[in-house]
């Protein structure tokens, strides 16, 4: 399989994080959110924070952003401010939307669960949260060395949880097809494939060396995972049974800050210097 650039634009701003919901929502170093359509044409832009946006998440109706101001800001998809969600004041570094619930993790290990913009549950996993994904009843959190798997039931308890497993790995990580977990290896260069099963203790099925440099970005679509990082390469991987198989790569010539899939065969890449590209798998 080959990859090719379908569309490209330069924002003139440093892009940091991104989410997708029919449009591409880009959080920038200056604290603004830039919205681009499927052809990377500008739709709207708004000032969300005074400095860099640390994390973003999106639902069917709202965009969530965080920075160093100790709160989560909630916006409509058009950029109108809805409310601000209170936290403990520490920097929120990761967010995840599951249905009507928003999960947010901060540098102090706190996990806040909101529903309809109201705090529903609160947990603490004892270390900084750089990424969080949820596949009920399990919540996966990661920093730089370990992935912690916690069983939670926010509909039954606001603060009780059970740590079920801890394994080597680091942010970022993603769930693939509700049956596999892909996570960056502890060294930052490898991609690991795990079973999504407590019975097997989330067994590691396969691990591949991706790069000699640090991987910053990971996203999934269907049976595929996409990786990128400091070396400037976007790589696509097919999950075939219990193995990861190379399925195309492209050198974009600059450090890649973030990836987000827009369809089964398309991924959006954000590069240092302001470049934003849509890449298609052929």
HELIX and SHEET records of a PDB file:
SHEET    1   A 4 UNK A   3  UNK A  10  0                                        
SHEET    2   A 4 UNK A 275  UNK A 281 -1                                        
SHEET    3   A 4 UNK A 266  UNK A 271 -1                                        
SHEET    4   A 4 UNK A 256  UNK A 263 -1                                        
SHEET    1   B 4 UNK A  15  UNK A  20  0                                        
SHEET    2   B 4 UNK A  24  UNK A  28 -1                                        
SHEET    3   B 4 UNK A  32  UNK A  36 -1                                        
SHEET    4   B 4 UNK A  42  UNK A  47 -1                                        
SHEET    1   C 4 UNK A  55  UNK A  58  0                                        
SHEET    2   C 4 UNK A  62  UNK A  66 -1                                        
SHEET    3   C 4 UNK A  71  UNK A  76 -1                                        
SHEET    4   C 4 UNK A  81  UNK A  86 -1                                        
SHEET    1   D 4 UNK A  92  UNK A  98  0                                        
SHEET    2   D 4 UNK A 101  UNK A 106 -1                                        
SHEET    3   D 4 UNK A 110  UNK A 115 -1                                        
SHEET    4   D 4 UNK A 118  UNK A 124 -1                                        
SHEET    1   E 4 UNK A 131  UNK A 135  0                                        
SHEET    2   E 4 UNK A 138  UNK A 142 -1                                        
SHEET    3   E 4 UNK A 146  UNK A 152 -1                                        
SHEET    4   E 4 UNK A 161  UNK A 168 -1                                        
SHEET    1   F 4 UNK A 170  UNK A 176  0                                        
SHEET    2   F 4 UNK A 180  UNK A 184 -1                                        
SHEET    3   F 4 UNK A 190  UNK A 195 -1                                        
SHEET    4   F 4 UNK A 204  UNK A 209 -1                                        
SHEET    1   G 4 UNK A 215  UNK A 221  0                                        
SHEET    2   G 4 UNK A 224  UNK A 229 -1                                        
SHEET    3   G 4 UNK A 233  UNK A 240 -1                                        
SHEET    4   G 4 UNK A 243  UNK A 251 -1                                        
END                                                                             
